[in-house]
Amino acid sequence: VQLQASGGGLVQPGGSLRLSCAASGSILGINNMSWYRQAPGNQRELVATSTSGGITNYADSVKGRFTISRDNAKNTVYLQINSLKPEDTAVYYCYAAIRTTDMRLRDYWGQGTQVTVSS
């Protein structure tokens, strides 16, 4: 199983980006899908989570600006990021709890995609 993240880039303050993360491989089902971020010198922090039941949760710092969504048919999670601030600059990682065809539930991480907010 692999998670492939994409969509990062350089954007001006106030701008928007849409991150995508697609899971592929021997997938039986996916539970939680999340986005984390890690800025230089900081610990990795949870940004947003989408459960298999459709419940979403957000860090206080991104509420109202970030929206997580998922397409279960495509095994893909998205993060729409609006009103970007310089403090949103970080490497963004996707995460998924995936049950594979051998019936085991494991944690998987994407490779990270850089988001830089600067004028």
C-alpha positions as CSV (number, residue, x, y, z in Angstrom):
1,V,0.0,0.0,0.0
2,Q,1.2,3.5,-0.8
3,L,-0.1,7.0,-0.2
4,Q,0.8,9.5,-2.8
5,A,0.4,13.2,-1.8
6,S,0.4,16.1,-4.2
7,G,-0.8,19.7,-4.6
8,G,1.7,21.7,-2.5
9,G,3.5,24.8,-3.7
10,L,4.3,28.4,-3.2
11,V,1.4,30.7,-2.7
12,Q,0.9,34.3,-1.5
13,P,-0.8,35.1,1.8
14,G,-4.6,34.9,1.4
15,G,-4.3,32.3,-1.4
16,S,-5.6,28.8,-1.7
17,L,-4.3,25.3,-2.4
18,R,-5.9,21.9,-2.7
19,L,-3.9,18.9,-1.5
20,S,-4.6,15.4,-2.6
21,C,-3.5,12.1,-1.3
22,A,-4.4,8.8,-3.0
23,A,-4.0,5.4,-1.5
24,S,-3.2,2.4,-3.7
25,G,-2.4,-1.3,-3.3
26,S,-4.1,-4.2,-1.6
27,I,-6.8,-2.2,0.2
28,L,-9.8,-3.8,1.7
29,G,-11.0,-0.6,3.5
30,I,-9.9,2.7,4.9
31,N,-10.8,4.0,8.4
32,N,-9.6,7.4,9.4
33,M,-7.8,9.6,6.9
34,S,-5.9,12.7,8.1
35,W,-3.6,15.5,7.3
36,Y,-0.7,16.5,9.5
37,R,1.9,19.2,9.0
38,Q,5.4,19.9,10.3
39,A,7.1,23.2,10.2
40,P,10.8,23.5,10.6
41,G,11.8,23.1,14.2
42,N,8.3,22.0,15.2
43,Q,6.7,18.7,16.0
44,R,4.3,17.2,13.5
45,E,0.8,18.3,14.3
46,L,-2.6,17.0,13.4
47,V,-4.5,19.4,11.1
48,A,-7.7,17.6,10.1
49,T,-9.3,14.1,10.2
50,S,-12.0,12.5,8.3
51,T,-13.5,9.3,9.7
52,S,-15.0,6.5,7.6
53,G,-18.4,7.6,8.9
54,G,-18.0,11.1,7.5
55,I,-17.1,12.9,10.7
56,T,-14.5,15.6,10.4
57,N,-12.4,17.3,13.0
58,Y,-10.0,20.2,12.7
59,A,-7.2,21.8,14.7
60,D,-8.3,25.1,16.2
61,S,-5.7,27.0,14.2
62,V,-7.3,26.0,10.8
63,K,-11.0,25.9,11.6
64,G,-13.0,27.9,9.0
65,R,-10.0,27.9,6.6
66,F,-9.3,24.3,5.9
67,T,-11.7,21.6,4.6
68,I,-11.0,17.9,4.6
69,S,-12.9,15.7,2.3
70,R,-12.6,12.2,0.8
71,D,-13.6,10.2,-2.2
72,N,-14.0,6.6,-0.9
73,A,-14.4,5.2,-4.4
74,K,-11.0,6.6,-5.3
75,N,-9.4,6.0,-1.9
76,T,-8.4,9.6,-1.9
77,V,-8.4,12.4,0.7
78,Y,-8.3,16.1,0.0
79,L,-7.4,19.2,2.0
80,Q,-8.8,22.5,0.7
81,I,-6.7,25.3,2.2
82,N,-8.0,28.8,2.0
83,S,-6.9,32.2,3.4
84,L,-3.4,30.9,3.7
85,K,-1.1,32.5,6.3
86,P,2.7,32.5,6.5
87,E,2.4,30.3,9.6
88,D,0.7,27.6,7.5
89,T,4.1,27.0,5.9
90,A,5.0,23.4,6.5
91,V,5.4,20.0,5.0
92,Y,2.0,18.5,4.9
93,Y,1.6,14.7,5.3
94,C,-1.4,12.5,4.7
95,Y,-2.1,9.6,7.0
96,A,-4.6,6.7,6.6
97,A,-5.5,3.7,8.7
98,I,-5.9,1.0,6.1
99,R,-7.2,-2.6,6.4
100,T,-5.4,-4.6,3.7
101,T,-6.6,-7.8,2.0
102,D,-4.8,-9.9,4.6
103,M,-7.2,-8.4,7.2
104,R,-4.6,-6.4,9.1
105,L,-5.1,-2.8,10.0
106,R,-2.0,-0.7,9.6
107,D,-1.0,3.0,9.7
108,Y,0.3,4.5,6.4
109,W,1.9,7.8,5.7
110,G,2.4,9.8,2.5
111,Q,5.7,11.3,1.5
112,G,4.8,14.9,2.4
113,T,4.2,17.9,0.2
114,Q,5.6,21.3,0.8
115,V,3.3,24.3,1.3
116,T,5.1,27.7,1.4
117,V,3.1,30.8,2.1
118,S,5.1,33.9,1.2
119,S,4.8,37.2,-0.6
